[in-house]
Amino acid sequence: MVHGISNVEAATLIAEEFLLGIGMPESGLIVEKGDMLASFSLGRAVLIGLAGERFSEAEHDLRLDALRIDAKRHRCTILLFNNGQGLVLGQPSRGVAEMAVGYWFSQLEAEGALA
C-alpha cells in the first residue's frame, strides 16, 4: 500500500523501487486505486466515553478502543483514538476529509469531549 499518493504511475514506481530494494521481484505488483486514508491529530485527548454518550453518530468501538464517528454529512467514517490521533476512512477528497475533521473537532470541543 502506498499511502498518500494519488498519481498511479508515481505510486507504482515507489512500490517497484521498494520491492527491488528488499530483493523481491516487482512482477506480482497489482495497482488498485481506492478511497484515501487520511491521518490527523487533534492535538488534544479525546474523552471517548463522553463523546459516545453525547453524539448519536458516534460510538465507542471496543475492538479498536476508539471513537467511531459516522460522519454522514461528509460521507466518511472517522476513527478517533484517546490520544487525539485519528483516521478518516472512505472519503476520496482530501479537502472534504479536512472539513469533516474540523467539523467534528468543533462538535467535540463544544460538548466538552476534548481534554
Secondary structure as UniProt FT lines:
FT   TURN            3..4
FT   HELIX           8..21
FT   TURN            22..23
FT   TURN            27..28
FT   STRAND          38..41
FT   HELIX           48..54
FT   TURN            56..57
FT   STRAND          58..61
FT   TURN            62..65
FT   STRAND          66..71
FT   HELIX           72..74
FT   STRAND          76..81
FT   TURN            82..83
FT   STRAND          85..89
FT   HELIX           94..110
FT   TURN            111..112
//
